[in-house]
Amino acid sequence: MDFSVIKSWRFRERQGLEFRAEFFNLPNHPLWSLPPASPGTNTYGKITSTVIDSRHLQFGLKYSF
């Protein structure tokens, strides 16, 4: 689940400021990858990684004139 928040302010007719916050993987739930299917290895049947990374946050500020 991704989420974003945007807030804009106008200073004059042609000037403005925009703040943006974006959240990726907001609840921070892991999506586990498949376990290795090679019998005889030390990692056989063990899930050691995820499909996507953990939560990411991104902020931006834009001034337009």
C-alpha positions as YAML, in Angstrom:
chain: A
units: angstrom
residues:
- id: 1
  name: MET
  ca: [0.00, 0.00, 0.00]
- id: 2
  name: ASP
  ca: [1.44, 3.34, -1.10]
- id: 3
  name: PHE
  ca: [0.30, 6.74, 0.14]
- id: 4
  name: SER
  ca: [1.03, 10.37, -0.76]
- id: 5
  name: VAL
  ca: [0.14, 13.78, 0.67]
- id: 6
  name: ILE
  ca: [0.37, 17.03, -1.32]
- id: 7
  name: LYS
  ca: [-0.10, 20.58, -0.03]
- id: 8
  name: SER
  ca: [0.06, 23.67, -2.28]
- id: 9
  name: TRP
  ca: [0.30, 27.36, -1.39]
- id: 10
  name: ARG
  ca: [-0.09, 30.34, -3.74]
- id: 11
  name: PHE
  ca: [1.87, 33.50, -2.89]
- id: 12
  name: ARG
  ca: [0.99, 35.61, -5.86]
- id: 13
  name: GLU
  ca: [-0.67, 35.07, -9.20]
- id: 14
  name: ARG
  ca: [2.33, 33.30, -10.69]
- id: 15
  name: GLN
  ca: [4.25, 32.09, -7.63]
- id: 16
  name: GLY
  ca: [3.56, 29.00, -5.59]
- id: 17
  name: LEU
  ca: [5.06, 26.38, -3.33]
- id: 18
  name: GLU
  ca: [4.19, 22.69, -3.25]
- id: 19
  name: PHE
  ca: [5.15, 20.17, -0.55]
- id: 20
  name: ARG
  ca: [4.86, 16.46, -1.31]
- id: 21
  name: ALA
  ca: [5.35, 13.43, 0.96]
- id: 22
  name: GLU
  ca: [5.23, 9.92, -0.48]
- id: 23
  name: PHE
  ca: [5.26, 6.67, 1.48]
- id: 24
  name: PHE
  ca: [5.94, 3.32, -0.21]
- id: 25
  name: ASN
  ca: [5.00, 0.07, 1.58]
- id: 26
  name: LEU
  ca: [3.31, 2.13, 4.30]
- id: 27
  name: PRO
  ca: [2.29, -0.74, 6.67]
- id: 28
  name: ASN
  ca: [5.83, -2.19, 6.26]
- id: 29
  name: HIS
  ca: [4.57, -5.74, 5.60]
- id: 30
  name: PRO
  ca: [7.23, -8.10, 4.21]
- id: 31
  name: LEU
  ca: [6.52, -9.98, 0.99]
- id: 32
  name: TRP
  ca: [8.66, -13.09, 1.34]
- id: 33
  name: SER
  ca: [10.43, -14.58, -1.67]
- id: 34
  name: LEU
  ca: [10.32, -18.28, -2.49]
- id: 35
  name: PRO
  ca: [12.72, -20.63, -0.67]
- id: 36
  name: PRO
  ca: [15.55, -22.24, -2.68]
- id: 37
  name: ALA
  ca: [14.51, -25.57, -4.20]
- id: 38
  name: SER
  ca: [17.96, -27.21, -4.37]
- id: 39
  name: PRO
  ca: [18.16, -30.16, -1.94]
- id: 40
  name: GLY
  ca: [21.48, -30.67, -0.23]
- id: 41
  name: THR
  ca: [22.36, -27.00, 0.30]
- id: 42
  name: ASN
  ca: [22.49, -25.19, 3.63]
- id: 43
  name: THR
  ca: [19.67, -22.83, 2.62]
- id: 44
  name: TYR
  ca: [17.28, -25.51, 1.35]
- id: 45
  name: GLY
  ca: [13.74, -24.61, 2.44]
- id: 46
  name: LYS
  ca: [14.81, -21.43, 4.25]
- id: 47
  name: ILE
  ca: [13.37, -18.08, 3.22]
- id: 48
  name: THR
  ca: [16.27, -15.63, 3.41]
- id: 49
  name: SER
  ca: [15.04, -12.58, 1.49]
- id: 50
  name: THR
  ca: [12.01, -10.49, 0.58]
- id: 51
  name: VAL
  ca: [10.58, -9.52, -2.80]
- id: 52
  name: ILE
  ca: [10.47, -5.79, -1.99]
- id: 53
  name: ASP
  ca: [12.43, -3.62, 0.42]
- id: 54
  name: SER
  ca: [11.09, -2.21, 3.65]
- id: 55
  name: ARG
  ca: [9.21, 1.08, 3.97]
- id: 56
  name: HIS
  ca: [10.52, 4.04, 1.94]
- id: 57
  name: LEU
  ca: [9.74, 7.72, 2.51]
- id: 58
  name: GLN
  ca: [10.23, 10.47, -0.06]
- id: 59
  name: PHE
  ca: [9.77, 14.21, 0.42]
- id: 60
  name: GLY
  ca: [9.77, 16.99, -2.15]
- id: 61
  name: LEU
  ca: [9.48, 20.75, -2.21]
- id: 62
  name: LYS
  ca: [8.80, 22.68, -5.42]
- id: 63
  name: TYR
  ca: [8.81, 26.43, -5.96]
- id: 64
  name: SER
  ca: [7.21, 27.61, -9.18]
- id: 65
  name: PHE
  ca: [7.45, 31.12, -10.62]
...
